Amino acid sequence: QIQLVESGGGLVQAGGSLRLSCSASGGTFSSYHMAWFRQAPGKGREFVAAISWSGANTYYVDNMKGRSTISRVNAKNTVYLQMDSLKLEDTAVYYCAGRTSVYFMPVPVTEKEYKSWGQGTQVTVSS
C-alpha cells in the first residue's frame, strides 16, 4: 500500500480558500483512485471528493460541488483539494485515501473501501 501524507491545512476565515495536498510514496501512485474525506469533531468520517487514477474523472459530495476541486499530478505523486468559499461547517480533519480498482465508478463513499490513509490535516474555518 502507498503511504500518504497530507499538508496545507490551517486556520482560515469564512469565505476564504485553502489548498490541501497529499503526497504519496512507496507504491505506484498512478494506479490508485484517490479521495478526500473529512471528520468534524464528534462526527464520523465523511466523503468529500474522489478522482480517478488518470485524473480524467472526478466525483463530489453534493455540499462541496462548486466549492471544491480535486486534482492530481501523477508525476509528483500528489493529489490536491482546492476549497473555496469555506464555511464554518467545513471545519474538520481532512484525510486523503487511496484504493485500487479496475473501475472508478461507482465511487465508494465509505471508509472501508479505501486501503491507504494519511494521518490527516486540520482545517479550521473561523467567523
C-alpha positions, 0 to 999 in steps of 0.5 A: 500500500502507498503511504500518504501524507497530507499538508496545507491545512490551517486556520482560515476565515469564512469565505476564504480558500485553502489548498490541501495536498497529499503526497504519496510514496512507496507504491505506484501512485498512478494506479490508485483512485484517490479521495478526500474525506473529512471528520468534524469533531464528534462526527464520523468520517465523511466523503468529500471528493474522489478522482480517478487514477488518470485524473480524467474523472472526478466525483463530489459530495453534493455540499462541496460541488462548486466549492471544491476541486480535486486534482492530481499530478501523477508525476509528483505523486500528489493529489490536491483539494482546492476549497473555496468559499469555506464555511464554518461547517467545513471545519474538520480533519481532512484525510486523503485515501487511496484504493485500487480498482479496475473501475472508478465508478461507482465511487465508494463513499465509505471508509472501508473501501479505501486501503491507504490513509494519511494521518490527516490535516486540520482545517479550521474555518473561523467567523 
